């Protein structure tokens, strides 16, 4: 099982750090979680997201969800979990093979929240338990999509995963990683056609603009002291992290044919 975690509990209410809720790099299908939407609503929304991707001809896209209400998130953060949606042949429980999108995630482990693993699930799983039915999508250019598919299918994809998890991982350094940094690393492996993490980090530092984590330093210190999910060992000065929003800005600047869009329920 994968643990539910709330960034806002850590960063905005540091005196209650043990509380658990739907959050960033966590599975949305944990048993016992309070589901805010009916199954048919989640299924309908997941299908709409898939149809949106298909209508754009997306073979692979960056997909984001909202694990917490926007009012509970630090400034500059809206979506809370980021993954790859890959057009695939999916085998159903009754053995049928149908086209659809598989979601390739970095999730925290339930019993070790400072450790992550790579997990594949599907859109209905991805959106189960969200705070709000809203999806962010980045559709890269066709050229970058083709390169991304090669990376995801190669040993490089797993090699870029660092299981040492921090919800505010610094995208410019090694030693800690969250879901968005992992996706960013894979994207840059595709852009620069390299598996060398040092080259990837050098280019991220040169061209990617990270999100400043605007949190009271005392609360952040408490978070790093009392919760395994928060670490500042990879930070220097004001903490920074990668977000879906900053990744969208990055790709629109350096991948001219990329598109960023939002999907809302009907």
Backbone as CSV, one residue per row, in Angstrom:
resi,resn,N_x,N_y,N_z,CA_x,CA_y,CA_z,C_x,C_y,C_z
1,UNK,0.845,-1.198,0.000,0.000,0.000,0.000,0.886,1.255,0.000
2,UNK,0.381,2.343,-0.572,1.118,3.578,-0.695,0.482,4.640,0.181
3,UNK,1.308,5.366,0.903,0.834,6.240,1.971,0.271,7.555,1.443
4,UNK,-0.805,8.018,2.050,-1.372,9.313,1.732,-0.605,10.402,2.471
5,UNK,-0.321,11.482,1.766,0.525,12.513,2.350,0.079,13.889,1.907
6,UNK,0.140,14.848,2.785,-0.283,16.213,2.457,0.882,17.179,2.588
7,UNK,1.265,17.807,1.493,2.286,18.832,1.546,1.853,19.976,2.439
8,UNK,0.597,20.353,2.344,0.144,21.509,3.112,0.184,21.246,4.612
9,UNK,-0.054,19.998,5.017,0.040,19.672,6.445,1.460,19.901,6.930
10,UNK,2.444,19.519,6.095,3.840,19.702,6.470,4.214,21.178,6.462
11,UNK,3.869,21.858,5.381,4.402,23.190,5.175,3.591,24.291,5.830
12,UNK,2.276,24.092,5.934,1.439,25.167,6.425,0.896,24.916,7.830
13,UNK,1.043,23.705,8.318,0.587,23.386,9.670,1.596,22.447,10.306
14,UNK,2.795,22.933,10.466,3.906,22.085,10.857,3.751,21.496,12.253
15,UNK,2.840,21.984,13.060,2.648,21.440,14.389,1.768,20.199,14.383
16,UNK,1.265,19.846,13.207,0.412,18.659,13.095,0.955,17.757,11.998
17,UNK,2.242,17.491,12.053,2.938,16.846,10.956,2.588,15.385,10.774
18,UNK,1.990,14.755,11.766,1.687,13.335,11.647,0.410,13.087,10.858
19,UNK,-0.378,14.135,10.605,-1.638,13.951,9.899,-1.381,13.460,8.482
20,UNK,-2.268,12.613,7.966,-2.116,12.065,6.623,-3.344,12.373,5.802
21,UNK,-3.137,12.682,4.529,-4.246,12.963,3.631,-3.758,12.825,2.209
22,UNK,-4.686,12.872,1.262,-4.293,12.790,-0.136,-3.340,13.916,-0.461
23,UNK,-2.251,13.634,-1.172,-1.289,14.672,-1.395,-0.501,14.529,-2.668
24,UNK,0.817,14.670,-2.577,1.639,14.769,-3.762,1.928,13.398,-4.365
25,UNK,2.998,12.768,-4.007,3.426,11.546,-4.695,2.857,10.309,-4.029
26,UNK,1.539,10.225,-4.001,0.877,9.147,-3.310,-0.169,8.506,-4.193
27,UNK,-0.372,7.224,-4.000,-1.423,6.532,-4.731,-2.776,7.090,-4.317
28,UNK,-3.688,7.191,-5.275,-5.043,7.657,-4.960,-5.968,6.513,-4.608
29,UNK,-5.441,5.315,-4.463,-6.309,4.165,-4.229,-6.047,3.492,-2.890
30,UNK,-5.478,4.235,-1.949,-5.200,3.657,-0.639,-6.493,3.298,0.077
31,UNK,-6.538,2.105,0.635,-7.719,1.672,1.373,-7.956,2.592,2.562
32,UNK,-9.215,2.928,2.787,-9.572,3.729,3.948,-9.581,5.227,3.699
33,UNK,-9.163,5.653,2.516,-9.176,7.090,2.229,-10.603,7.571,1.984
34,UNK,-10.886,8.769,2.442,-12.186,9.377,2.182,-12.252,9.798,0.718
35,UNK,-13.173,9.232,-0.035,-13.339,9.566,-1.438,-14.368,10.685,-1.547
36,UNK,-14.013,11.751,-2.218,-14.862,12.940,-2.265,-15.847,12.913,-3.427
37,UNK,-15.655,11.997,-4.360,-16.524,11.930,-5.527,-17.042,10.509,-5.709
38,UNK,-18.222,10.399,-6.306,-18.801,9.087,-6.561,-17.991,8.375,-7.637
39,UNK,-17.967,7.029,-7.593,-17.196,6.281,-8.605,-17.549,6.672,-10.029
40,UNK,-18.842,6.870,-10.292,-19.236,7.214,-11.653,-18.705,8.587,-12.071
41,UNK,-18.546,9.509,-11.097,-17.970,10.813,-11.419,-16.486,10.674,-11.779
42,UNK,-15.779,9.866,-11.006,-14.349,9.654,-11.262,-14.149,8.952,-12.600
43,UNK,-14.958,7.937,-12.870,-14.849,7.211,-14.141,-15.133,8.139,-15.316
44,UNK,-16.189,8.941,-15.200,-16.547,9.861,-16.269,-15.436,10.874,-16.522
45,UNK,-14.867,11.397,-15.441,-13.804,12.385,-15.600,-12.556,11.747,-16.195
46,UNK,-12.199,10.562,-15.723,-11.025,9.867,-16.259,-11.182,9.606,-17.750
47,UNK,-12.390,9.224,-18.163,-12.649,8.999,-19.592,-12.527,10.296,-20.377
48,UNK,-12.991,11.402,-19.794,-12.876,12.686,-20.483,-11.413,13.061,-20.677
49,UNK,-10.596,12.808,-19.666,-9.166,13.093,-19.789,-8.553,12.246,-20.902
50,UNK,-8.900,10.960,-20.935,-8.372,10.085,-21.987,-8.826,10.551,-23.371
51,UNK,-10.090,10.925,-23.493,-10.596,11.394,-24.784,-9.905,12.690,-25.207
52,UNK,-9.608,13.547,-24.235,-8.897,14.786,-24.547,-7.502,14.484,-25.077
53,UNK,-6.816,13.571,-24.416,-5.480,13.175,-24.871,-5.541,12.571,-26.267
54,UNK,-6.507,11.679,-26.471,-6.627,11.003,-27.762,-6.973,11.985,-28.876
55,UNK,-7.842,12.955,-28.563,-8.246,13.925,-29.583,-7.081,14.792,-30.031
56,UNK,-6.080,14.929,-29.165,-4.884,15.706,-29.511,-3.804,14.826,-30.134
57,UNK,-4.097,13.538,-30.283,-3.114,12.619,-30.852,-1.929,12.373,-29.947
58,UNK,-2.120,12.491,-28.635,-1.005,12.343,-27.690,-0.617,10.885,-27.512
59,UNK,0.596,10.564,-27.840,1.133,9.233,-27.559,1.710,9.172,-26.148
60,UNK,2.201,10.292,-25.674,2.656,10.428,-24.297,2.474,11.880,-23.891
61,UNK,2.042,12.089,-22.647,1.826,13.439,-22.134,2.169,13.464,-20.654
62,UNK,2.366,14.653,-20.134,2.543,14.856,-18.695,1.168,15.163,-18.115
63,UNK,0.777,14.404,-17.099,-0.555,14.519,-16.516,-0.445,14.893,-15.043
64,UNK,-1.291,15.829,-14.597,-1.247,16.291,-13.209,-2.636,16.261,-12.595
65,UNK,-2.696,16.068,-11.290,-3.964,16.040,-10.558,-3.865,16.932,-9.324
66,UNK,-5.022,17.156,-8.678,-5.109,18.001,-7.492,-5.387,17.144,-6.260
67,UNK,-4.367,16.933,-5.452,-4.527,16.129,-4.247,-5.015,16.924,-3.051
68,UNK,-4.893,18.250,-3.123,-5.337,19.121,-2.037,-6.097,20.302,-2.630
69,UNK,-7.023,20.914,-1.881,-7.680,22.137,-2.355,-6.641,23.237,-2.578
70,UNK,-6.816,24.055,-3.602,-5.826,25.098,-3.899,-5.532,26.021,-2.721
71,UNK,-6.534,26.298,-1.908,-6.341,27.226,-0.793,-5.362,26.693,0.247
72,UNK,-5.133,25.396,0.251,-4.241,24.789,1.234,-2.813,24.649,0.734
73,UNK,-2.535,25.101,-0.480,-1.212,24.927,-1.066,-0.419,26.223,-1.027
74,UNK,0.906,26.109,-0.959,1.735,27.319,-1.008,1.546,28.063,-2.326
75,UNK,1.890,29.340,-2.327,1.772,30.160,-3.528,2.537,29.533,-4.685
76,UNK,1.935,29.572,-5.872,2.588,29.070,-7.065,2.341,27.606,-7.339
77,UNK,1.641,26.922,-6.431,1.372,25.498,-6.604,-0.135,25.276,-6.734
78,UNK,-0.517,24.516,-7.730,-1.929,24.238,-7.988,-2.154,22.732,-8.095
79,UNK,-1.457,22.099,-9.006,-1.520,20.642,-9.118,-0.482,20.017,-8.193
80,UNK,-0.785,18.829,-7.695,0.050,18.255,-6.642,0.768,16.963,-6.994
81,UNK,0.377,16.299,-8.064,1.069,15.069,-8.453,1.175,15.033,-9.962
82,UNK,2.341,14.640,-10.460,2.639,14.656,-11.887,3.153,13.295,-12.316
83,UNK,2.721,12.854,-13.500,3.133,11.546,-14.015,3.080,11.576,-15.538
84,UNK,3.463,10.472,-16.155,3.350,10.329,-17.604,2.119,9.504,-17.945
85,UNK,1.341,9.978,-18.919,0.248,9.199,-19.495,0.724,8.685,-20.845
86,UNK,0.773,7.357,-20.994,1.332,6.737,-22.196,0.252,5.926,-22.898
87,UNK,0.009,6.224,-24.177,-0.981,5.481,-24.961,-0.488,4.043,-25.115
88,UNK,-1.337,3.099,-24.721,-0.906,1.717,-24.600,-2.021,0.758,-24.988
89,UNK,-1.656,-0.488,-25.172,-2.636,-1.564,-25.288,-2.827,-2.139,-23.895
90,UNK,-4.035,-2.008,-23.378,-4.313,-2.372,-21.990,-5.097,-3.677,-21.953
91,UNK,-4.662,-4.598,-21.095,-5.357,-5.865,-20.923,-6.358,-5.735,-19.782
92,UNK,-7.630,-5.991,-20.064,-8.680,-5.895,-19.056,-8.694,-7.125,-18.171
93,UNK,-9.490,-7.062,-17.099,-9.562,-8.193,-16.161,-10.098,-9.459,-16.806
94,UNK,-10.871,-9.302,-17.883,-11.406,-10.486,-18.569,-10.559,-10.886,-19.778
95,UNK,-9.355,-10.322,-19.873,-8.425,-10.739,-20.905,-8.500,-9.984,-22.212
96,UNK,-9.437,-9.056,-22.344,-9.529,-8.282,-23.577,-8.402,-7.250,-23.650
97,UNK,-7.993,-6.931,-24.858,-6.970,-5.919,-25.064,-7.617,-4.700,-25.726
98,UNK,-7.524,-3.563,-25.052,-8.165,-2.351,-25.552,-7.155,-1.205,-25.517
99,UNK,-7.330,-0.202,-26.393,-6.431,0.961,-26.353,-6.799,1.879,-25.192
100,UNK,-5.806,2.504,-24.626,-6.043,3.428,-23.516,-4.731,4.008,-23.041
101,UNK,-4.791,4.738,-21.931,-3.594,5.375,-21.392,-3.199,4.725,-20.065
102,UNK,-1.953,4.288,-20.004,-1.369,3.816,-18.754,-0.635,4.988,-18.108
103,UNK,-0.738,5.091,-16.787,-0.112,6.198,-16.064,1.141,5.683,-15.360
104,UNK,2.265,6.302,-15.677,3.559,5.912,-15.110,3.931,6.919,-14.026
105,UNK,3.894,6.465,-12.773,4.037,7.335,-11.600,5.302,7.056,-10.794
106,UNK,5.715,8.065,-10.046,6.585,7.897,-8.888,5.704,8.092,-7.665
107,UNK,5.579,7.038,-6.838,4.753,7.095,-5.631,5.601,6.828,-4.397
108,UNK,5.236,7.455,-3.294,5.832,7.113,-1.999,5.358,5.741,-1.532
109,UNK,6.212,5.049,-0.819,5.790,3.809,-0.184,4.942,4.125,1.046
110,UNK,3.961,3.267,1.319,3.051,3.519,2.426,3.758,3.475,3.769
111,UNK,4.599,2.484,3.969,5.231,2.311,5.283,6.563,3.044,5.400
112,UNK,7.063,3.565,4.280,8.316,4.332,4.291,8.126,5.564,3.412
113,UNK,7.511,6.606,3.926,7.150,7.763,3.103,8.328,8.552,2.570
114,UNK,9.517,8.284,3.077,10.699,8.942,2.526,11.355,8.105,1.430
115,UNK,10.655,7.045,1.000,11.147,6.173,-0.062,10.078,6.104,-1.149
116,UNK,10.483,6.227,-2.400,9.533,6.170,-3.501,9.809,4.964,-4.388
117,UNK,8.810,4.648,-5.214,8.953,3.572,-6.178,8.190,3.944,-7.444
118,UNK,8.535,3.306,-8.547,7.871,3.547,-9.820,6.718,2.575,-9.958
119,UNK,5.517,3.107,-10.202,4.290,2.312,-10.225,3.468,2.705,-11.451
120,UNK,2.883,1.709,-12.104,1.974,1.980,-13.214,0.543,1.730,-12.781
121,UNK,-0.337,2.695,-13.049,-1.767,2.485,-12.835,-2.521,3.105,-14.003
122,UNK,-3.797,3.436,-13.811,-4.625,3.879,-14.911,-5.392,5.142,-14.499
123,UNK,-5.995,5.858,-15.456,-6.622,7.142,-15.119,-7.626,7.094,-13.974
124,UNK,-8.453,6.045,-13.902,-9.422,5.966,-12.805,-8.699,5.883,-11.468
125,UNK,-7.607,5.106,-11.401,-6.809,5.031,-10.167,-6.184,6.392,-9.866
126,UNK,-5.684,7.022,-10.912,-4.954,8.276,-10.769,-5.825,9.367,-10.154
127,UNK,-7.103,9.402,-10.535,-7.983,10.474,-10.063,-8.843,10.085,-8.867
128,UNK,-8.780,8.851,-8.426,-9.537,8.449,-7.234,-8.984,9.183,-6.014
129,UNK,-9.851,9.754,-5.211,-9.411,10.399,-3.977,-8.896,11.814,-4.127
130,UNK,-9.019,12.414,-5.301,-8.523,13.782,-5.455,-9.426,14.768,-4.715
131,UNK,-8.872,15.937,-4.434,-9.649,16.976,-3.753,-10.564,17.705,-4.713
132,UNK,-10.189,17.717,-5.985,-10.960,18.444,-6.988,-10.759,17.749,-8.329
133,UNK,-11.831,17.583,-9.091,-11.729,16.949,-10.404,-11.241,17.994,-11.411
134,UNK,-9.956,18.059,-11.559,-9.301,18.953,-12.498,-7.983,18.317,-12.881
135,UNK,-7.673,18.336,-14.146,-6.425,17.745,-14.624,-5.619,18.773,-15.386
136,UNK,-4.317,18.757,-15.173,-3.398,19.536,-15.976,-2.712,18.610,-16.966
137,UNK,-2.552,19.063,-18.189,-1.937,18.238,-19.227,-0.900,19.062,-19.980
138,UNK,0.272,18.468,-20.176,1.276,19.023,-21.078,1.471,18.011,-22.194
139,UNK,1.191,18.420,-23.423,1.397,17.555,-24.577,2.640,18.054,-25.309
140,UNK,3.727,17.307,-25.242,4.947,17.746,-25.922,4.789,17.694,-27.444
141,UNK,5.755,18.274,-28.138,5.772,18.203,-29.595,5.888,16.738,-30.037
142,UNK,5.470,16.418,-31.263,5.611,15.035,-31.748,7.036,14.505,-31.662
143,UNK,8.003,15.349,-31.960,9.405,14.909,-31.886,9.774,14.539,-30.459
144,UNK,9.407,15.390,-29.497,9.741,15.104,-28.104,8.951,13.909,-27.594
145,UNK,7.712,13.745,-28.028,6.949,12.562,-27.634,7.653,11.284,-28.063
146,UNK,8.145,11.261,-29.289,8.840,10.064,-29.783,10.079,9.774,-28.951
147,UNK,10.803,10.819,-28.585,12.002,10.626,-27.749,11.618,10.161,-26.340
148,UNK,10.524,10.735,-25.804,10.074,10.332,-24.475,9.693,8.853,-24.439
149,UNK,8.996,8.392,-25.454,8.609,6.981,-25.500,9.842,6.087,-25.496
150,UNK,10.882,6.501,-26.177,12.116,5.722,-26.187,12.741,5.668,-24.800
151,UNK,12.761,6.812,-24.118,13.351,6.849,-22.772,12.536,6.007,-21.798
152,UNK,11.205,6.147,-21.831,10.345,5.416,-20.903,10.468,3.910,-21.095
153,UNK,10.724,3.474,-22.329,10.852,2.047,-22.618,12.274,1.527,-22.402
154,UNK,13.190,2.413,-22.040,14.592,2.033,-21.915,15.018,1.910,-20.454
155,UNK,16.203,1.333,-20.192,16.726,1.277,-18.814,16.951,2.655,-18.202
156,UNK,17.081,3.687,-19.024,17.304,5.045,-18.514,16.175,5.495,-17.593
157,UNK,14.941,5.104,-17.919,13.784,5.528,-17.124,13.952,5.125,-15.658
158,UNK,14.249,3.875,-15.418,14.429,3.416,-14.032,15.713,3.970,-13.433
159,UNK,16.741,4.127,-14.264,18.014,4.620,-13.752,17.918,6.048,-13.237
160,UNK,16.997,6.826,-13.796,16.833,8.213,-13.357,16.052,8.338,-12.056
161,UNK,15.474,7.249,-11.589,14.705,7.273,-10.344,15.635,7.225,-9.139
162,UNK,15.508,8.211,-8.269,16.198,8.219,-6.976,15.148,7.952,-5.906
163,UNK,15.194,6.824,-5.210,14.141,6.487,-4.251,14.147,7.324,-2.981
164,UNK,15.141,8.179,-2.779,15.195,9.035,-1.595,14.245,10.206,-1.818
165,UNK,13.066,10.144,-1.205,11.977,11.069,-1.495,11.961,12.271,-0.562
166,UNK,11.709,13.442,-1.146,11.361,14.633,-0.360,10.312,15.405,-1.125
167,UNK,9.271,15.834,-0.452,8.185,16.549,-1.115,8.640,17.882,-1.690
168,UNK,9.701,18.457,-1.152,10.229,19.716,-1.679,11.619,19.509,-2.283
169,UNK,11.820,18.403,-2.963,13.118,18.095,-3.555,13.589,19.231,-4.462
170,UNK,14.876,19.535,-4.351,15.506,20.562,-5.174,15.801,19.966,-6.549
171,UNK,15.224,20.501,-7.631,15.420,19.892,-8.949,16.820,20.067,-9.515
172,UNK,17.645,20.900,-8.875,18.978,21.175,-9.397,20.067,20.327,-8.753
173,UNK,19.701,19.532,-7.759,20.700,18.759,-7.022,20.319,17.288,-6.995
174,UNK,21.262,16.471,-6.575,21.029,15.040,-6.402,20.836,14.736,-4.927
175,UNK,20.287,13.572,-4.641,20.154,13.123,-3.258,18.729,13.025,-2.773
176,UNK,17.827,13.839,-3.314,16.405,13.765,-3.016,15.643,13.991,-4.322
177,UNK,14.453,13.380,-4.413,13.652,13.503,-5.634,12.178,13.402,-5.288
178,UNK,11.337,14.155,-5.989,9.889,13.962,-5.898,9.350,13.633,-7.288
179,UNK,8.043,13.486,-7.412,7.472,13.037,-8.680,7.739,14.017,-9.810
180,UNK,7.659,15.314,-9.518,7.809,16.305,-10.575,9.253,16.394,-11.036
181,UNK,10.185,16.310,-10.111,11.595,16.299,-10.501,11.905,15.077,-11.359
182,UNK,11.356,13.930,-10.992,11.585,12.720,-11.785,11.073,12.899,-13.212
183,UNK,9.853,13.411,-13.345,9.294,13.651,-14.678,10.167,14.638,-15.443
184,UNK,10.619,15.697,-14.775,11.488,16.684,-15.410,12.797,16.040,-15.870
185,UNK,13.368,15.177,-15.045,14.611,14.488,-15.426,14.402,13.619,-16.665
186,UNK,13.283,12.912,-16.714,12.992,12.060,-17.871,12.784,12.910,-19.122
187,UNK,12.062,14.016,-18.976,11.849,14.924,-20.103,13.179,15.431,-20.640
188,UNK,14.088,15.801,-19.750,15.368,16.327,-20.207,16.282,15.237,-20.737
189,UNK,16.131,14.029,-20.242,16.864,12.912,-20.848,16.455,12.763,-22.309
190,UNK,15.152,12.987,-22.582,14.653,12.905,-23.949,15.100,14.108,-24.782
191,UNK,15.024,15.302,-24.206,15.415,16.505,-24.945,16.877,16.442,-25.352
192,UNK,17.744,16.096,-24.393,19.179,16.113,-24.648,19.720,14.753,-25.080
193,UNK,18.836,13.763,-25.152,19.185,12.419,-25.600,20.415,11.891,-24.846
194,UNK,20.282,11.918,-23.532,21.353,11.458,-22.665,20.776,10.743,-21.456
195,UNK,21.542,9.824,-20.917,21.187,9.174,-19.650,22.095,9.655,-18.518
196,UNK,22.968,10.597,-18.807,23.928,11.108,-17.830,23.233,12.128,-16.934
197,UNK,23.000,11.761,-15.693,22.255,12.629,-14.787,22.994,13.938,-14.518
198,UNK,24.317,13.930,-14.583,25.064,15.173,-14.379,24.811,16.160,-15.515
199,UNK,24.715,15.653,-16.728,24.399,16.514,-17.871,22.977,17.043,-17.749
200,UNK,22.062,16.163,-17.335,20.660,16.559,-17.156,20.546,17.659,-16.110
201,UNK,21.212,17.485,-14.978,21.132,18.492,-13.915,21.780,19.811,-14.338
202,UNK,22.858,19.748,-15.074,23.514,20.974,-15.527,22.582,21.779,-16.431
203,UNK,21.859,21.091,-17.309,20.933,21.781,-18.196,19.709,22.286,-17.457
204,UNK,19.238,21.539,-16.463,18.108,22.017,-15.665,18.488,23.288,-14.909
205,UNK,19.695,23.280,-14.364,20.138,24.462,-13.618,20.283,25.668,-14.546
206,UNK,20.657,25.409,-15.799,20.870,26.497,-16.742,19.565,27.049,-17.323
207,UNK,18.555,26.189,-17.514,17.388,26.601,-18.291,16.035,26.483,-17.578
208,UNK,15.940,25.646,-16.550,14.658,25.466,-15.877,14.529,26.451,-14.723
209,UNK,13.371,27.108,-14.619,13.108,28.040,-13.524,12.252,27.316,-12.483
210,UNK,12.811,27.079,-11.311,12.105,26.345,-10.263,11.155,27.250,-9.499
211,UNK,10.246,26.627,-8.766,9.290,27.341,-7.913,9.877,27.545,-6.520
212,UNK,9.896,28.768,-6.071,10.319,29.042,-4.695,9.268,28.510,-3.730
213,UNK,9.709,27.821,-2.681,8.797,27.302,-1.671,8.613,28.379,-0.617
214,UNK,7.501,29.107,-0.725,7.260,30.253,0.149,6.623,29.807,1.460
215,UNK,7.479,29.372,2.377,7.022,28.866,3.665,7.900,29.444,4.760
216,UNK,7.293,29.756,5.891,8.037,30.228,7.052,9.195,29.269,7.355
217,UNK,10.444,29.750,7.422,11.588,28.863,7.655,11.461,28.017,8.916
218,UNK,10.837,28.566,9.963,10.683,27.810,11.200,9.768,26.608,10.984
219,UNK,8.661,26.830,10.248,7.764,25.716,9.951,8.460,24.678,9.083
220,UNK,9.259,25.146,8.133,9.975,24.223,7.273,10.977,23.410,8.075
221,UNK,11.655,24.045,9.018,12.577,23.339,9.886,11.851,22.276,10.694
222,UNK,10.690,22.635,11.245,9.907,21.658,11.997,9.507,20.494,11.101
223,UNK,9.113,20.818,9.873,8.727,19.763,8.957,9.855,18.789,8.710
224,UNK,11.074,19.311,8.494,12.203,18.446,8.216,12.623,17.648,9.441
225,UNK,12.331,18.165,10.627,12.694,17.467,11.863,11.726,16.337,12.200
226,UNK,10.427,16.546,11.910,9.428,15.631,12.424,8.721,14.788,11.367
227,UNK,8.986,15.002,10.118,8.327,14.205,9.094,9.348,13.706,8.096
228,UNK,9.315,12.397,7.834,10.286,11.789,6.930,10.144,12.294,5.508
229,UNK,8.936,12.751,5.131,8.706,13.172,3.756,9.375,14.494,3.412
230,UNK,9.766,15.262,4.420,10.363,16.569,4.197,11.845,16.503,4.523
231,UNK,12.655,16.910,3.556,14.095,16.986,3.789,14.619,18.257,3.161
232,UNK,15.552,18.891,3.831,16.189,20.090,3.283,17.671,19.860,2.999
233,UNK,18.112,18.608,3.028,19.537,18.332,2.842,20.023,18.692,1.444
234,UNK,19.104,18.756,0.475,19.497,19.089,-0.898,19.236,20.553,-1.235
235,UNK,18.873,21.346,-0.227,18.555,22.758,-0.432,19.674,23.653,0.103
236,UNK,19.851,24.786,-0.559,20.776,25.813,-0.083,20.065,27.154,-0.179
237,UNK,19.951,27.838,0.946,19.235,29.109,0.936,17.738,28.884,0.845
238,UNK,17.034,29.746,0.109,15.586,29.624,-0.043,15.256,28.345,-0.798
239,UNK,14.423,27.467,-0.248,14.123,26.201,-0.919,13.403,26.416,-2.248
240,UNK,13.697,25.547,-3.203,13.027,25.560,-4.505,12.623,24.138,-4.861
241,UNK,11.625,24.007,-5.706,11.192,22.693,-6.143,10.601,22.809,-7.546
242,UNK,10.402,21.675,-8.191,9.769,21.654,-9.513,8.268,21.510,-9.342
243,UNK,7.497,22.164,-10.192,6.046,22.054,-10.173,5.542,21.841,-11.604
244,UNK,4.313,21.374,-11.711,3.694,21.208,-13.028,3.662,22.534,-13.766
245,UNK,3.322,23.612,-13.057,3.208,24.922,-13.673,4.534,25.380,-14.262
246,UNK,5.625,25.200,-13.508,6.940,25.606,-14.003,7.390,24.708,-15.153
247,UNK,7.004,23.440,-15.116,7.353,22.552,-16.214,6.623,22.961,-17.490
248,UNK,5.362,23.373,-17.340,4.622,23.858,-18.491,5.289,25.079,-19.110
249,UNK,5.717,26.031,-18.280,6.406,27.223,-18.780,7.699,26.836,-19.495
250,UNK,8.414,25.893,-18.919,9.690,25.432,-19.478,9.506,24.831,-20.862
251,UNK,8.522,23.944,-21.016,8.336,23.289,-22.298,7.758,24.234,-23.347
252,UNK,6.891,25.131,-22.934,6.387,26.095,-23.908,7.505,26.994,-24.440
253,UNK,8.542,27.210,-23.647,9.664,28.047,-24.068,10.639,27.279,-24.945
254,UNK,10.929,26.032,-24.587,11.997,25.301,-25.272,11.502,24.179,-26.184
255,UNK,10.204,23.891,-26.172,9.615,22.897,-27.077,8.412,23.576,-27.724
256,UNK,8.687,24.290,-28.799,7.729,25.272,-29.334,6.358,24.689,-29.654
257,UNK,6.287,23.425,-30.028,5.005,22.830,-30.420,4.260,22.201,-29.243
258,UNK,4.799,22.323,-28.053,4.104,21.746,-26.897,2.862,22.560,-26.557
259,UNK,1.917,21.903,-25.886,0.661,22.562,-25.488,0.371,22.254,-24.030
260,UNK,-0.158,23.242,-23.308,-0.551,23.086,-21.906,-2.046,23.368,-21.809
261,UNK,-2.788,22.449,-21.224,-4.227,22.635,-21.120,-4.761,22.076,-19.805
262,UNK,-5.970,22.478,-19.497,-6.650,22.042,-18.280,-7.949,21.342,-18.678
263,UNK,-8.256,20.254,-17.979,-9.518,19.530,-18.215,-10.361,19.627,-16.956
264,UNK,-11.606,20.042,-17.122,-12.570,20.133,-16.031,-13.722,19.169,-16.302
265,UNK,-14.437,18.756,-15.274,-15.574,17.857,-15.494,-16.688,18.548,-16.264
266,UNK,-17.563,17.766,-16.890,-18.700,18.321,-17.622,-19.690,18.982,-16.668
